[in-house]
């Protein structure tokens, strides 16, 4: 089994920054892709950013230029640096891992989530 633990969420003012961290443990050999998803009240869960073991990245259009995902394979940790935060970024952010981005929603492993709240 794969265990994912997120940290780094909190309350910030618009324009501020946060860095989320997710550390994976367990049977992670097959977890080629790790990513961050978020879910705001009344909205569907959406992909924010993803990174492969080799460093290839994908971002949602809404966060391009503001968020950066990175991965430290030696530490089994993925990060999400969030800059220029907006109130619409407020959501629970979940770390997820799976063989591919497409496989994560149904077959991936998920963390418990960390709350990010951006005040206006």
C-alpha positions in Angstrom: 0.0 0.0 0.0 1.0 3.6 -0.6 0.6 6.2 2.1 0.6 9.9 1.2 0.8 12.7 3.7 0.3 16.3 2.9 1.4 19.3 4.8 1.8 23.1 4.3 -1.7 24.3 4.0 -3.0 27.2 5.9 -4.6 30.7 5.7 -3.0 33.4 3.6 -3.9 36.7 2.2 -4.5 37.2 -1.5 -1.1 37.6 -3.3 0.7 35.5 -0.7 2.5 32.2 -1.1 2.4 28.7 0.3 4.4 25.6 -0.3 2.6 22.2 0.0 4.6 19.0 0.6 3.6 15.4 0.1 5.7 12.5 1.3 5.0 9.0 0.0 5.8 5.8 1.7 5.0 2.1 1.2 4.9 0.3 -2.2 5.7 3.3 -4.3 7.6 1.6 -7.1 4.6 1.8 -9.5 3.8 5.5 -8.7 5.3 7.0 -11.8 3.2 10.1 -11.6 2.4 12.3 -8.6 0.1 15.3 -8.6 -1.9 17.8 -6.7 -5.7 18.0 -7.0 -8.0 20.4 -5.3 -11.7 20.5 -4.4 -13.6 23.6 -3.4 -17.1 23.5 -1.9 -19.7 22.9 -4.5 -17.1 22.1 -7.2 -15.7 19.0 -8.7 -12.2 17.9 -7.9 -9.7 19.1 -10.4 -6.1 18.4 -11.3 -3.9 21.3 -10.4 -0.5 20.0 -11.4 1.3 16.7 -11.9 4.9 15.5 -12.3 6.4 12.3 -13.5 9.4 10.5 -12.0 11.4 11.9 -14.9 10.3 15.5 -14.2 7.7 16.1 -16.9 5.0 18.5 -15.6 1.5 19.4 -16.4 -0.6 22.3 -15.0 -4.1 23.5 -15.0 -4.6 26.6 -17.1 -5.8 28.5 -14.0 -2.5 28.1 -12.1 0.1 28.3 -14.9 2.7 30.9 -14.1 1.7 30.9 -10.5 2.2 27.4 -9.2 5.2 25.1 -9.6 5.3 21.4 -9.0 8.5 19.6 -8.2 9.6 16.2 -7.1 12.4 14.9 -5.0 12.6 11.2 -5.8 15.3 10.5 -3.2 12.9 11.7 -0.5 9.7 10.4 -2.2 8.4 13.9 -1.8 6.4 16.1 -4.2 6.0 19.9 -3.6 3.6 22.5 -4.9 4.9 26.1 -4.6 1.9 28.4 -4.9 2.5 32.0 -5.5 0.2 35.0 -6.2 -2.6 33.1 -4.5 -6.2 34.2 -5.2 -9.4 33.6 -3.2 -10.5 31.2 -5.9 -7.6 29.0 -5.0 -9.3 28.2 -1.7 -9.9 24.5 -1.6 -8.8 21.3 0.0 -5.6 20.2 -1.8 -5.0 16.5 -2.2 -1.8 14.7 -3.1 -2.2 11.7 -5.4 -0.1 9.2 -7.1 -0.5 6.6 -9.9 1.1 5.1 -12.9 -0.3 7.9 -15.2 -2.3 11.0 -14.8 -5.3 9.3 -16.5 -5.2 6.4 -14.0 -5.1 8.5 -10.9 -8.8 9.2 -10.4 -9.8 5.6 -10.3 -6.7 3.7 -9.5 -4.4 6.1 -7.7 -3.5 6.6 -4.1 -4.7 9.7 -2.3 -3.6 11.6 0.8 -6.0 13.0 3.4 -5.9 16.6 2.0 -4.7 19.9 3.4 -6.8 23.0 3.6 -5.7 26.1 1.7 -7.7 29.3 2.4 -6.9 32.5 0.7 -8.6 35.6 2.1 -9.4 38.7 0.0 
